[in-house]
Amino acid sequence: MKDRPDAILRTEQARYLDSLLPPRDPLLAEMERRAAQNDVPISDPEVGRLLTLLARARGARRILEIGTAIGYGTICLARGATEARVVTIDRDPSRLEEARGWLVRAEVLDRVELVEGEALERLATIDGPFDLVYLDGDKTLYRRCLDHALPKLAVGGLVVADNLLWKGKIADPDPDDEDESARALEAFNGYLMIHPQLDAVVLPLGDGVGLAAKRQPLVTEMGGPF
Ligand SMILES: C[S@@+](CC[C@H](N)C(=O)[O-])C[C@H]1O[C@@H](n2cnc3c(N)ncnc32)[C@H](O)[C@@H]1O
């Protein structure tokens, strides 16, 4: 149990954790440089490692990612679960085109379906079940994406949601900063943590990562499942 609320992630601890990260392989390192130079939002390296680890630990066969960007998270997921198929949605065709090139170089394109369009519209047309769902698109849509994705998630399947601490703005909001994403994420965090179908935590990793597993539905004397 931690001593006090700020006992874990002070600057020194965050720097130390960064220093523990091993160098990425040349392809991911090149993607990170390209993203930094061109202001493309990709997952943090530690989140990429978590995606790989979770996909592998779960033995995922089908994975859904919302928000592809240039495919950094997609590659981390596909590398973790080497038998898995990954469906990934993005509304930006130029990003998807670039992702295709990186996925070819990572030799995972044959296991990835790149879906262009608005997340909520496309989600409605995609069948489950999925073993892992990664929410990383528009932050104001996380709750609705979760609601749409949850029925397609297998029992025991994982939800990972990035950016839940949103640059520190959720815990330490600036009253003069009208940030729609921050407000939506704050509400989402509460929703995720008390969701009756999920066991969930928010991890102080990267920009804050939500991790949840779908529970077995409860069947009561009144019927169900609930
Ligand atoms: C943070 S980036 C995704 C990063 C990627 N998951 C990774 O791990 O590197 C968010 C992406 O979501 C896409 N996006 C944002 N809103 C969307 C929406 N409503 N529907 C589909 N894609 C959306 C953006 O075009 C952007 O490429």
The ligand as an SDF file (V2000), in Angstrom:
LIG
                    3D

 27 29  0  0  0  0  0  0  0  0999 V2000
   -3.8190    8.5340  -30.4010 C   0  0  0  0  0  0  0  0  0  0  0  0
   -4.0490    8.1550  -32.0790 S   0  0  0  0  0  0  0  0  0  0  0  0
   -3.9800    6.3840  -32.0860 C   0  0  0  0  0  0  0  0  0  0  0  0
   -2.6180    5.8420  -31.7550 C   0  0  0  0  0  0  0  0  0  0  0  0
   -2.4800    4.3530  -31.9700 C   0  0  0  0  0  0  0  0  0  0  0  0
   -3.5290    3.5980  -31.3110 N   0  0  0  0  0  0  0  0  0  0  0  0
   -1.1350    3.8760  -31.4510 C   0  0  0  0  0  0  0  0  0  0  0  0
   -1.1150    3.0060  -30.5680 O   0  0  0  0  0  0  0  0  0  0  0  0
   -0.0990    4.3700  -31.8810 O   0  0  0  0  0  0  0  0  0  0  0  0
   -5.7560    8.4660  -32.3270 C   0  0  0  0  0  0  0  0  0  0  0  0
   -6.2680    8.1500  -33.7070 C   0  0  0  0  0  0  0  0  0  0  0  0
   -7.6930    8.0780  -33.6170 O   0  0  0  0  0  0  0  0  0  0  0  0
   -8.2570    8.5630  -34.8120 C   0  0  0  0  0  0  0  0  0  0  0  0
   -9.6220    9.0120  -34.5080 N   0  0  0  0  0  0  0  0  0  0  0  0
   -9.9810   10.0730  -33.7440 C   0  0  0  0  0  0  0  0  0  0  0  0
  -11.3160   10.1690  -33.6750 N   0  0  0  0  0  0  0  0  0  0  0  0
  -11.8220    9.1320  -34.3910 C   0  0  0  0  0  0  0  0  0  0  0  0
  -13.1310    8.6990  -34.6930 C   0  0  0  0  0  0  0  0  0  0  0  0
  -14.2050    9.3580  -34.2410 N   0  0  0  0  0  0  0  0  0  0  0  0
  -13.2890    7.6030  -35.4600 N   0  0  0  0  0  0  0  0  0  0  0  0
  -12.1950    6.9420  -35.9460 C   0  0  0  0  0  0  0  0  0  0  0  0
  -10.9360    7.3180  -35.6980 N   0  0  0  0  0  0  0  0  0  0  0  0
  -10.7340    8.3980  -34.9230 C   0  0  0  0  0  0  0  0  0  0  0  0
   -7.3330    9.6880  -35.2430 C   0  0  0  0  0  0  0  0  0  0  0  0
   -7.4190    9.8850  -36.6520 O   0  0  0  0  0  0  0  0  0  0  0  0
   -5.9730    9.2000  -34.7590 C   0  0  0  0  0  0  0  0  0  0  0  0
   -5.2280    8.6410  -35.8220 O   0  0  0  0  0  0  0  0  0  0  0  0
  1  2  1  0
  2  3  1  0
  2 10  1  0
  3  4  1  0
  4  5  1  0
  5  6  1  0
  5  7  1  0
  7  8  2  0
  7  9  1  0
 10 11  1  0
 11 12  1  0
 11 26  1  0
 12 13  1  0
 13 14  1  0
 13 24  1  0
 14 15  1  0
 14 23  1  0
 15 16  2  0
 16 17  1  0
 17 18  1  0
 17 23  2  0
 18 19  1  0
 18 20  2  0
 20 21  1  0
 21 22  2  0
 22 23  1  0
 24 25  1  0
 24 26  1  0
 26 27  1  0
M  CHG  2   2   1   9  -1
M  END
$$$$
